[in-house]
C-alpha cells in the first residue's frame, strides 16, 4: 500500500475529490478507478484505505464526496464526478482507455447502473465496473432503473466484477448473487468478512461511520477487493494472488 496523502481537488461547485496516484516511477499512464462511497454523506475518507491499497497496485484512484440526502439523491454529484474524472484523468496521469467505475454499498449499485444502462453517453461509459457489497434490485438515482431490470433486458455492455462479504448484515450476500446470475461470466469474489471489512474498514458506533481497520486479517481480506479493482482495470493481477 502506498502511504502518500491524496491530492484534494474540487470537481464541481466546490465539492471535493481525492486523487490517489500510483507509486512514483510507475511510468506509463495508469488505469483509472473512480470509486464511489456509500450512502453516508461526504464519506470519501471511508474509502481511503482501499484507495491507497489500489493505488499501490498501479491504479490512479479518484474518490469523490457525494450526498445521498440531496433532493435528487446525489444524482448530480455522482454524474458530475464521473464527467470530471473522464475529462481530467489524463491530466492526473491516467489512461482513459482503461477506466473503471466502482462503488461500495449504495455507491456500488449506482456504479453498476451507470455502467450498464443503455442511455449512458458513450463518452461517460466506463470500460469496466465493480460493485462492492451492493444490492441491485432497486431503482437508482442516476438512471431511474434498477440494474437487475436493465440486465434482464440486455447483456451488459462492459465487463462486471462483484465483491461481497459472506458475513454482511447490511447487504446480505444473496442480493449480490442475484446480479451475478444475470452476468454469470462476471467475476464474483466472496470474502469472509462483513459490510465494512470488504473495504478494509470497521464500523465505529461512536463515530457512526466506518474507520480504517487495523486487524491483519481484515486488512488482508480487503486487499483482495483492491486486487479485483486491478483486474477490472486490466492489470495482470492474478486471482490466486489476490
C-alpha positions in Angstrom: 0.0 0.0 0.0 1.2 3.5 -0.8 1.2 5.8 2.2 1.1 9.1 0.3 -1.6 11.5 1.2 -4.1 12.1 -1.7 -4.3 15.4 -3.5 -7.7 17.0 -2.8 -9.3 18.9 -5.7 -12.8 20.4 -6.3 -14.8 18.6 -9.0 -18.0 20.7 -9.2 -19.3 23.7 -7.2 -16.6 23.2 -4.5 -17.4 19.5 -4.0 -14.1 17.6 -3.2 -12.4 14.6 -4.7 -9.3 12.7 -3.5 -6.7 11.9 -6.1 -4.7 8.8 -5.1 -1.8 8.5 -7.5 0.0 5.2 -8.2 3.5 4.7 -6.8 6.2 7.1 -8.1 8.0 5.8 -11.1 5.1 3.7 -12.4 5.9 5.0 -15.9 3.2 4.8 -18.5 -0.3 6.2 -17.9 -2.1 4.3 -15.2 -5.5 2.7 -15.4 -8.2 4.8 -13.7 -10.7 3.9 -11.0 -13.5 6.2 -10.0 -14.6 4.9 -6.6 -18.0 6.0 -5.1 -18.6 5.6 -1.3 -21.9 4.5 0.2 -24.9 6.3 1.5 -23.2 8.2 4.3 -22.8 11.9 3.4 -19.4 13.0 2.3 -17.5 9.9 3.3 -14.7 9.8 0.8 -12.4 9.3 3.8 -14.1 5.9 4.4 -12.7 4.7 1.1 -9.2 6.0 1.7 -7.6 2.7 2.9 -8.9 0.8 -0.1 -8.0 3.6 -2.4 -4.4 3.7 -1.2 -4.1 -0.1 -1.5 -5.4 0.0 -5.1 -3.0 2.9 -5.9 -0.2 0.8 -4.6 -1.1 -1.8 -7.2 -0.6 0.7 -10.0 -4.0 2.4 -10.3 -5.0 6.1 -10.3 -7.9 6.2 -7.9 -10.3 9.1 -7.7 -12.7 9.2 -4.7 -15.4 12.0 -4.6 -17.6 13.1 -1.8 -21.3 13.0 -2.6 -24.5 13.1 -0.6 -27.4 10.7 -1.0 -29.5 13.0 1.2 -29.8 15.7 -1.5 -33.2 16.3 -3.0 -32.0 14.4 -6.2 -30.5 11.5 -4.1 -27.0 12.6 -5.1 -27.5 12.2 -8.8 -26.0 15.5 -9.9 -22.9 15.0 -7.8 -22.3 11.4 -8.9 -22.6 12.3 -12.6 -20.5 15.4 -12.1 -17.7 13.4 -10.5 -17.9 10.9 -13.5 -17.7 13.7 -16.0 -14.8 15.3 -14.1 -12.9 12.0 -13.9 -13.5 11.3 -17.6 -12.4 14.8 -18.6 -9.3 15.1 -16.3 -7.9 11.5 -16.0 -5.1 12.2 -18.5 -4.1 15.3 -16.5 -3.5 13.2 -13.4 -1.6 10.6 -15.3 -4.4 8.2 -16.1 -5.3 6.2 -19.1 -8.9 7.0 -20.3 -9.0 3.7 -22.3 -8.8 1.8 -19.0 -11.4 3.5 -16.8 -13.2 1.5 -14.1 -16.3 2.8 -12.4 -16.6 1.2 -8.9 -18.5 1.7 -5.7 -19.3 0.3 -2.3 -22.7 -0.3 -0.9 -25.2 2.3 -2.4 -22.3 3.6 -4.5 -21.8 0.2 -6.0 -25.4 0.0 -7.1 -25.1 3.4 -8.7 -21.8 2.4 -10.4 -23.2 -0.7 -12.0 -26.3 1.2 -13.0 -24.4 3.9 -14.9 -22.0 1.4 -16.4 -24.7 -0.8 -17.8 -27.6 1.5 -18.7 -28.3 1.9 -22.4 -28.8 5.7 -22.0 -25.4 6.4 -20.5 -23.5 8.5 -23.1 -20.5 6.8 -24.7 -18.1 9.4 -23.5 -19.0 8.7 -19.9 -19.4 5.0 -20.0 -16.6 3.2 -18.2 -14.6 0.3 -19.7 -15.5 -1.9 -16.7 -17.5 -1.8 -13.5 -17.1 -3.2 -10.0 -19.8 -3.4 -7.4 -18.7 -4.0 -3.8 -21.2 -5.2 -1.2 -24.1 -3.8 -3.0 -27.8 -4.7 -3.8 -29.1 -4.2 -7.3 -32.8 -4.6 -7.2 -34.0 -1.0 -6.5 -34.1 1.9 -9.0 -31.0 4.1 -8.8 -30.8 7.8 -8.6 -28.5 8.1 -11.6 -30.6 6.2 -14.1 -34.0 5.7 -12.6 -33.9 1.9 -13.3 -32.6 -1.0 -11.3 -29.5 -2.8 -12.6 -31.4 -6.1 -12.3 -34.1 -4.9 -14.6 -31.6 -3.4 -17.1 -29.6 -6.6 -17.2 -32.6 -8.8 -17.6 -33.4 -6.9 -20.8 -30.0 -6.8 -22.4 -26.4 -8.0 -21.8 -24.0 -5.7 -20.0 -22.1 -3.5 -22.4 -19.0 -3.7 -20.2 -17.3 -6.4 -18.0 -18.6 -6.5 -14.5 -16.9 -7.7 -11.3 -18.6 -8.2 -8.0 -17.4 -8.4 -4.4 -19.5 -9.5 -1.3 -18.9 -10.2 2.3 -20.4 -13.5 3.4 -20.9 -12.1 6.9 -22.5 -8.9 5.7 -25.6 -8.0 7.8 -26.2 -4.7 6.0 -26.4 -6.0 2.4 -26.9 -9.8 2.5 -24.8 -11.8 0.1 -27.8 -13.1 -1.8 -28.5 -9.6 -3.0 -25.2 -9.5 -4.9 -25.6 -13.1 -6.1 -28.9 -12.1 -7.7 -27.0 -9.9 -10.1 -24.3 -12.5 -10.8 -27.0 -14.9 -12.0 -27.7 -12.4 -14.8 -24.0 -12.0 -15.7 -22.6 -15.4 -15.0 -19.3 -14.7 -16.8 -18.6 -11.9 -14.3 -16.1 -12.4 -11.5 -17.8 -12.9 -8.1 -15.4 -12.7 -5.1 -17.0 -13.9 -1.8 -14.9 -12.7 1.2 -15.3 -14.0 4.8 -16.0 -10.6 6.3 -18.7 -8.1 6.9 -20.0 -4.9 5.1 -17.1 -2.8 6.4 -14.4 -5.4 6.0 -14.7 -5.6 2.3 -13.2 -2.1 2.1 -10.6 -2.6 4.8 -12.6 -0.7 7.5 -14.5 -1.4 10.7 -17.7 0.3 11.8 -17.2 2.6 14.8 -20.6 3.1 16.6 -19.2 6.1 18.5 -18.3 7.9 15.3 -21.3 6.4 13.4 -19.1 5.7 10.4 -16.5 3.2 9.2 -12.9 3.8 10.2 -9.7 2.2 9.0 -9.2 -1.3 10.1 -6.1 -2.4 11.9 -6.6 -6.2 12.3 -4.3 -8.1 9.9 -7.0 -10.5 8.8 -9.4 -7.7 7.9 -6.7 -5.8 6.0 -5.7 -8.9 4.1 -9.3 -9.6 3.2 -9.7 -6.0 1.9 -6.6 -6.3 -0.2 -8.4 -8.9 -2.2 -11.0 -6.3 -3.1 -8.2 -4.0 -4.3 -7.0 -6.8 -6.5 -10.4 -7.0 -8.1 -10.2 -3.3 -9.0 -6.8 -4.0 -10.5 -8.1 -6.9 -12.6 -11.1 -4.9 -13.7 -8.6 -2.2 -15.0 -6.7 -4.8 -17.0 -3.6 -5.1 -14.7 -2.1 -8.6 -14.6 -3.1 -9.3 -11.0 -4.0 -13.0 -10.8 -6.9 -14.0 -8.7 -4.7 -16.6 -7.0 -2.5 -13.8 -5.6 -5.4 -11.6 -4.5 
